[in-house]
Amino acid sequence: MTVARLHGKPSERALAGIRGIRDHLLNVDLDLTSLPSLEPEAIAAAIRCCDSDPEWRERILRGMTLIAMFDGPPSPEALELLEQTATAFQVDPRPVNSYRNVMEGHLLALRFDIMRRGFIRQALEATIKAGGFSVLTATLKVLSGHEDRAMRERFEGLKSYPAGSFGKAYADFIEINQFDFPGTPGGPPPPVFRHDCCHVLGGYGTTAAEEGAVVGFQAGFEGLDPFDVILFVMAEFELGIGVSPFIPGEWHQLDPDRIFAGLDHGSHVSCNLIKDINPWTHFADPLEDVRQRFSIPARGRAPEYP
C-alpha cells in the first residue's frame, strides 16, 4: 500500500494486485485502507519483529516491485522507494534492477534476464534432455522458417487420439486457437509446446489475461523465483515490451487477480510440469487421470479464448 499510495490515491490496477496477493497467497481478511504507509526502515523493522528470515523481506520487495509495475509507467519516485527498501531490507536488489531497466529503456538487458532466469530456459533444457541433439536441431530448423515434417506429422497424429485423452485435448487446444503444430513453418518451436501443455493441464485459455494466469500457474510449481517467471508476462502483456518473437507487446492487458490465483493453483501441483515430465509419456491417458496423477486441482473457472 505504501507503493500504491506513492502518487496519491491508489490506482485500481495496483489495488487489484494487492488484493490478489491478500486473497490467494496470504488468505487473510484485511481492509487494505486500514494499512498505514510506512518508510522503508519502518517496514523492515516491522517484518523483523514478525520473522527474521530474509525470505519474507525478499518476497515483500518482489511484491512491491510488481505493484509498482501494475501502477502505471515506471517513475523515478517509485524507483527511489524500491531502492531505499532493498537497502533497508538488506536483500538482493535484483527486482529493483528489473524495474530500473524498464524505466530507463534497457530492454535488451531486461529481455536477456527474463530468458536466462524464467521458464523458457527450463523448457528448452527439458526438451533437449528428452529428445537429445536432434530436438535442438529441429528447434533451430523451425525457428529459421523451415518445416520439420516428421515432427509436424507426429504432433498432428494427436488429433486421432481417443476423446478425453490428454493428447487429444492438446490437439484440440491447438486447433481451437488456430495455432500451427510444432514442426510447421511459423509454428512454435518444440520447447513452447511444454508451456501449451500447461494450458491444457491447468485449464487455461489464451487471452492476454489467461496467459498471465497460466504463467502464474507455472510460477507456483516450477521451483524458480516466481518474480522471474511472472516478469515474462508483465513485460509482454502489461508493460508493452515484446519478449516472445511470436507475440507483440501489449499494455495493461493482464488481470492481476488471475495471476495470483494461478500461482496458488500451481502451488498444489506435485511436480514441475515444465521440467520433470515428458508429455508424450502421458498423451494417451485420460486428461483427468493425468491431472490426478500430478495433483492438479480443478481451476474453478472456464478457460477463455480470443
N, C-alpha and C positions, 0 to 999 in steps of 0.2 A: 504493500500500500504506500510505502514511502516513495517508491519509484512511480507508482501510478499518479500520485499527487504532485509530482515534481513540477508540472506546468499548470497547476491549478486543479480544476475538477477532473477526477479520473475519467478517462475515455471508456466507452463501453467495451472496446476490444481488450483493453488492459484488465478491466474488471472480469470479463469472461474468462481470461486466462487464470486469474487468481481464484475465481470460483471453481474452475476445473481442477486446480490443484487441491483446493479445500474439499471438494465433493468426492473426487475419485481417488486421490492419493492419501489424503490425511483423514477423510471421513469424520470431520468434526462439524458440529452445529455452531456456527460462529457468524455474527453480524460483522461484516467487513468494515462498516462505517465506525464500529466501536474501537477499531485498532488505531493507535497513535502513529504519527510519523516520527521516526527516530533518526538521530545521527548515526553514522556507521559504527562509531565506538560504542554507542549505547546498544545497538543491535548485537554487536559481538559480545558485549558483557552479558546481555540477557540470554543469549544462546548458551554461553559457557556455564551460566547458572543452572541450566537445564541438563546439559550434556557437554562434556569437554571434548568428546570425539570430534575431530575436524570434519568428519564426513557430513555432519549437519550444516556446518558453515559452507562447505563446498556445494551442497545441494541448494542452499538458500541463495548463494551467489549465482548459480546457474538459473534458478527460478527468477531472480531479479533481472538477469540479462534477457531471458525470454520475454518477460513482461515489458521491458524497455523496447524490445523489437516489435511486440504487438501494438505498442502505444503510438506508433507513427514513425516518420522519418527519424533516423538517428540524430541525436543532438549533442553538442559539446557538454551541456549541463548533465545529461544522463551519463555520458562517458565519465565525467569527473566524479559523479556519485558512485559509479561502479568501481572506478579505480580506488577511491577512498575506502570503499567497502572491502575490496580484495586486500588492501593493506591492513585494515583493522582486523579482518578475519584471519590474516596470516595463512592464506591458502593460495593455490595455483591460480594466477590471474588469466589463464587461457580463455575462458568465456569472454572476459573483457577485451582481450585481444581480437576475438572474432567480431565483437561489436565495433571496435575501432576500425577494423578492416572494412566493414560495411560503410561506416560513416565517412571514411577517408577515400573510399573507392578503390581499395586494394583488392579487387575482385579475383585476380589470378591467385593471390595468396589464399583467399578465402576458399575458392574452388579446390585448390590443391589440398587444403587442410580437410575439407569435407570428404574428398575422395580417399584421403590417406587414413582418416580416422573412422569413417562411417561404415555402413553396412555393405556398400558396393565392393570394398576391398574383401570383406569376408565372403561375399557371394562369388567373387572371382576365384579366390583361393579354394573354396569348396568345389567349384565347378572343375577346376584343373585337377584337384585331388580325385574326383570321381571319374574323370574321363581322360586324364593324362594330357600329354603334349598335343594330341590330335584335337582335343577340345579347344585348347588355346589357339591352334591354327585355324580351326573353324570360326572362333570368335573374331579373330583378325580378318578372316575372309569376309564375314558378314559385315563387319564394320567398314570394310573397303567397298561395299556395294555389290559383292558377288554372291551368287546363290551357292548354298551347300545343299545339294539335292538330297543326299542321304539323311541329313538332319531334318530337312523340311518334311520328307516323307515319313520319317519316324514320328515326328510330332503330329502330323496330320492323321496318322493312324489312330490317335487317341479318340478321334470322332466316332470310331466304331466300337469303343469300349462300352461295357454294359451301362445302361441307365442307372444313375445313382452312384456310379463309381467316382473316385477321385479324378481319374484320368479323363472321364467324360465331362466332369464338371469343369476341369481345366480347359478342355477343348471348347466347351460352351462359353466359358468366360472370354476366350479369345474371339469367338465369333460374335458374341453379344456386343463387344466393343469394337468390332470390325478391325481388330489388330491383325497383323501378319504373324504366322507361326515362325518360331526360330528357324533359321536356315534360309528364309526368304529375303531377297534384297530389300532393304528398308525395314526389315523386321528386327525385333530385339535380339541382341547378342545372347548367347546361352546363359550367362550369369543372371540376366534380368528375369529369366523365367522362374528363378527361385523366389524373387520378390512377388511375381504374379501368383505363384503357388500360395503365398501368404494371404493374398486377396481371397483366394478360394477357400483355404482352410479356416480363415478367420471370419469370412462372410462380409467382405468389404467391397464396395464399388469403386468407381474410377473418376468421380468428380474431384475437383481440387480438394474439397473438404474431406472426401473419403480417402484420398491419397495421404492427407495429413493424418487421418485416423489409422490407416494401416501401418504407416511408419511409426506412429505411436505404439501400435500393437507390437511391432518388431523391437522397439526400444525396450519393451517390457520383458522380452525373453533373450535378447542377444548377448547379454553379458558385456556389452560395450557401455561407455558413458552415454546415458540417454540423451544428454545435451548434444553430443556429436551426431547421434542418429537423427534427432529431431531437427537439427540445424539444416539438414538436406532439404526438408520440405519448407522450413522457414525461408531459406534462400529462394527456393523455386516458386512457392505459391504465396508468400507473404511479403517478401522484400523485392520481388521482381528481378531476381538475379538468376539467369538461366544456368543451372548446373548440369542438368541432363542434356545430351545432344539431341534428344527426341522431343523435348517439351520446352516451349518458350517460357521465360519467366513471367509470373503474374503478380499482381499487387492485391493484398488483403483478401485472398480467396479462402483462407483456412477457417475452420471452425475450432477455436481454442478448446472448447469443451470436448469435442470428439478426440482431439489429440490425447488429452489426459485420460479420457475414458478408454481409449485404445491402449495406453500404457498400462492401465490397471488390468485390462483384458489379457494383455500379453504376459503379465507377471504371473499368471496362473499356469502357463504352458510349461510342460515338464522338460523341454529341451530347446535347443536353438534350431528353429525350423529353417534358418538360412544355411547354417554351417554343418549341423550334425545329422541331417537326413539326406538321402538321395530320393527325390520324389518318384523316380521310376520304380523303386522298390515297392511303392505303395499305390501306384496309379490304378492297379487292377482291383483294389479293395474298395468296399463301400465308403463313401466320403464320411459318413457318420462314424464308422468304425475307426477310421484314421484319426478323426477328431478325438474320439475317446482314447485312442492309443497314446496320444500326446497331451491328454488332459486339457484340450481346448474347449472352454465352456461356450455355451451359446452367447452370441454377442448381444442379443436383446433388441436389435433393430435391423431392418432390411437394408441391403446394400442399395446405393444409388448410383445411377449411370448418367453420363451426359445425354 
